[in-house]
């Protein structure tokens, strides 16, 4: 199974497909694109202007993973639907929480 995250020595990267104006803030599981790459499906109520949706995504993930918002940063995909996030926390803990969150 291809997973949407990768662990490194002191952080985890996470591939996300964000739906702004999604009606609610939620993480909706894992999805695979046409290339077979996995990403977490997330939706936020915020609009995609002036970084509001990105900030809402960071807040949603930080709360779901039990880490500080300052520990979650956007690596790429500032204006795209598909984004790569970096979570600066103990990789083992983050992966365990992601597995629980995503039902893996």
N, C-alpha and C positions, 0 to 999 in steps of 0.2 A: 504494500500500500504506500502510495506517495503521500507524504505529510506536508502540511503548509508551513512548517517551522523547521529551523535549523539551530542547533546548539553550538555555541562557541565557548571559549574559556570563561568569559565573564558576562555574556549576554546571549539572547536568543533573537533571531530574526523571524518575522511572521509575515506571510503573504496574506493580504486581505483584499476582498472585492467589496467596496463600499457603495451602498445605495443611500444617497442623501434624500431628504424629504420622504423617508420610508414609513412614516406614520407612527413609528415607535422606535425606541432605542433597543436593539436586540442583536444577539449573535445567533445566526441561523444555521450553524453547522459548517460542513466542508463541502466544497464544490470543485469539480475538475473542469478545466477548460479544454478546448479542442486539441491542444498540444499535450494534454495529460497532466498538466501542472495543477497542483492542489492549491486552494486558497480558502480562507475562512470567509463565509458570507456574513456581512454585518450591515445593519441598517441604522440610521439615525434620523431624528426628526429635524435636525438642523438643515438649513439651506446651503448649497455649495457656493457660497460667496465669501470672500475675504477670510478664507480658512476656517469658517465656522463649523463645517461638517468634519474637517480634520480634527479640530479641537474636541468636538463631541465624540468622535471615534476614539481618540486617546483617552478621554475621560471614561468612556464605556469599558474599554479594555483594562485600564488601570483598576477600576472598581471590580471587574469580574475576576481579575488575577490577584487582587489584594496587594498591589504595588502602588507607589506614589505616581501621580501623573507626570512628575518630572523624570521618572524612570523610563517612560515610553516616548519615543521620538520617531518622527517620520524620516525615513531614509530616502525613499523615492516615491514618485507618484503624487506629487503635491496637487496637481489639477486633474489627475487621471482617476478612473474608478478603481483600478488595480494599484495597490500600494504595498510598500515594504516598510514594516515597522521594526524598530529595534527596542528590545525590552532589556534594560540594564538591571539585572537581578540575578540571583543564583539560578543558573540554567536548570538544574535538577528540579528545583521547586516550581519554576515557571512551566516546565514541560509536564510535570505532574498535574498542575492546575489546568493547563490546556487540555490534557487528556480527559480530565474530569468534565471540563466545560463542554468539550466537543463529543463526549460519549465514546471515547476510544479505549 
